[in-house]
Amino acid sequence: MITQIIEQNKNASFQRKVEIYNRITAQLYEFMGLKHPVLNIQLIPLDRVEGNDYNPNKVAPPEMKLLELSVKKDGLTMPIVVAAEKKNENWVIVDGFHRTAVCKDVPEIRESLEGYLPVTVLEKNLESRVASTVRHNIARGTHQVELSAKLVAFLKRNDWSNKRIGEELGMDPDEVLRLRQITGLAEAFQDQEFSKSWELKQ
């Protein structure tokens, strides 16, 4: 069946091929029944993808040049992670901002992708997406402490308990507290969850 569809559309426009690819991939994802987003890679227009406004992962110029070289030499070896919930009709990046930037800004790479980007989609609300971004960055060992602290404060303001923050981000209670202290939030010292080991000194 798939072979027949491919044969019938081998001379179709690239946009038509993208539509067929996305449809087949989505159907195979459902067929397999394994709920890992990486098994459902979709191609979406590069210009319809934008960064989020909370990502604390920064890459220095030498590392960006190395990333560019990597994509030129090896191609994209993993999809970009985007949120299912769109912003002004655009997909918002959860993980892969710098890879996306390279694909958008380097003509050779952009042309090699025909203006499209392979993505996987996360069906999560904003707070859970923030936590996902932190986990992706920490897992690679690239996460700025000050901005990590701001994300912890953001999750706290969205009614996440210190326990949940620790469990979701793989941190122990002391790490969560230290990150909250960095933001300058005085209430971090008054948190009842830490009252047994921390006291606010007047």
C-alpha positions in Angstrom: 0.0 0.0 0.0 2.7 2.5 1.0 4.9 1.4 -1.9 1.9 2.1 -4.2 1.3 5.6 -2.8 5.0 6.4 -3.2 5.1 5.2 -6.8 2.0 7.2 -7.6 3.4 10.4 -6.2 7.1 10.1 -7.1 6.8 13.1 -9.4 4.6 15.1 -7.1 5.6 18.5 -5.6 7.7 18.5 -2.5 4.8 20.0 -0.5 2.6 17.0 -1.6 5.4 14.6 -0.6 5.5 16.3 2.8 1.7 15.8 3.2 2.0 12.1 2.3 5.1 11.6 4.6 3.3 13.2 7.6 0.2 11.2 7.0 2.0 7.9 6.7 4.2 8.7 9.7 1.2 9.5 11.9 -0.6 6.3 10.8 2.5 4.2 11.5 2.8 5.9 15.0 -0.8 4.9 15.8 -0.2 1.4 14.3 2.9 0.8 16.5 1.1 1.9 19.7 4.3 3.0 21.4 3.7 6.4 22.9 7.1 8.0 22.3 6.9 11.2 20.3 10.1 10.5 18.4 8.2 7.8 16.5 5.9 10.4 15.0 8.2 12.8 13.2 6.4 15.4 11.2 7.7 17.9 8.7 6.6 21.5 9.2 7.7 24.8 7.5 10.8 26.3 9.1 9.2 29.7 9.2 6.3 28.5 11.2 8.6 27.5 14.1 9.6 30.0 16.8 11.6 29.9 20.1 10.0 30.0 23.5 10.6 32.9 25.9 11.9 30.9 28.8 14.8 28.7 27.5 17.9 29.0 29.7 20.1 27.1 27.4 22.8 29.3 25.8 25.5 28.2 23.3 28.7 30.1 22.8 29.8 31.1 19.3 32.4 28.3 18.9 29.9 25.7 19.9 27.3 27.2 17.5 29.9 26.9 14.7 30.5 23.3 15.7 26.8 22.7 15.7 26.6 24.2 12.2 29.4 22.0 11.0 27.8 18.9 12.6 24.5 19.5 10.8 26.3 20.1 7.5 28.4 17.0 7.8 25.9 14.6 9.5 22.6 16.2 8.8 19.9 16.5 11.5 20.1 13.4 13.6 17.3 14.1 15.9 14.0 16.0 15.6 13.1 19.4 17.2 10.6 19.1 20.0 7.7 21.5 19.7 4.5 22.2 21.7 1.1 21.0 20.4 -0.4 24.3 21.5 0.5 26.9 18.9 1.3 30.6 19.3 -0.1 32.8 16.6 -0.3 29.8 14.3 3.3 29.0 14.9 4.8 26.0 16.7 6.8 26.9 19.8 10.1 25.1 20.5 10.4 23.0 23.7 13.9 21.7 22.8 16.1 22.3 19.9 16.2 26.1 19.6 19.9 26.3 18.4 19.5 23.5 15.9 16.4 25.3 14.6 18.4 28.6 14.4 21.2 26.8 12.4 18.6 25.3 10.0 16.9 28.7 9.5 20.0 30.9 9.2 22.5 28.8 7.2 21.3 28.8 3.5 23.0 25.5 2.7 21.2 23.7 5.5 17.9 25.5 4.9 18.0 24.5 1.2 18.9 20.9 2.1 15.7 20.7 4.1 13.6 22.4 1.4 12.5 24.9 4.0 11.0 22.2 6.4 11.9 21.0 9.8 11.5 17.5 11.3 9.7 17.8 14.7 8.0 15.8 17.4 5.1 17.2 19.2 4.5 17.3 23.0 0.9 17.5 24.2 1.7 19.4 27.5 0.6 22.6 29.2 3.0 25.5 29.6 4.4 24.6 33.1 5.0 21.0 32.0 6.8 22.2 28.8 9.0 24.4 31.0 9.9 21.4 33.0 10.5 19.4 29.8 12.9 22.1 28.5 14.8 22.0 31.8 15.1 18.2 31.7 16.3 18.2 28.1 19.0 20.8 28.9 20.1 19.3 32.2 20.4 15.9 30.5 22.9 17.4 28.1 24.8 19.2 30.9 24.0 22.7 29.5 21.8 24.8 31.8 22.5 28.2 33.3 22.0 28.3 37.0 20.4 31.8 37.2 17.9 31.1 34.5 17.2 27.6 35.9 16.3 29.4 39.1 13.9 31.7 37.3 12.2 28.6 35.9 11.9 27.1 39.3 10.3 30.3 40.5 7.9 30.2 37.5 6.8 26.7 38.4 6.4 27.7 42.0 4.2 30.6 41.0 2.1 28.1 39.1 1.4 26.2 42.3 4.0 23.4 41.9 5.2 22.2 45.3 8.9 21.9 46.0 8.4 18.2 46.0 6.9 18.1 42.6 9.6 20.5 41.2 12.3 18.2 42.6 10.7 15.1 41.2 10.0 16.6 37.7 13.5 18.2 37.4 15.5 15.4 39.1 16.6 17.7 42.0 16.8 17.1 45.7 15.0 19.5 48.1 18.2 21.5 48.8 18.8 22.1 45.1 15.3 23.4 44.6 15.7 25.7 47.6 19.0 27.0 46.4 17.6 27.8 43.0 14.7 29.6 44.6 17.1 31.6 46.8 19.0 32.8 43.7 15.9 34.5 42.4 15.8 36.7 45.5 12.4 35.4 46.6 12.2 35.9 50.4 9.4 33.5 50.7 11.8 30.7 49.8 13.1 30.9 53.3 9.6 30.7 54.8 8.6 27.6 53.0 7.0 25.2 55.4 8.2 22.3 53.3 11.7 23.1 54.5 10.9 24.3 58.0 12.7 21.3 59.6 16.1 22.2 58.2 15.9 25.9 57.3 15.0 28.9 59.3 14.6 32.6 58.3 16.9 34.7 60.5 15.8 38.2 61.2 
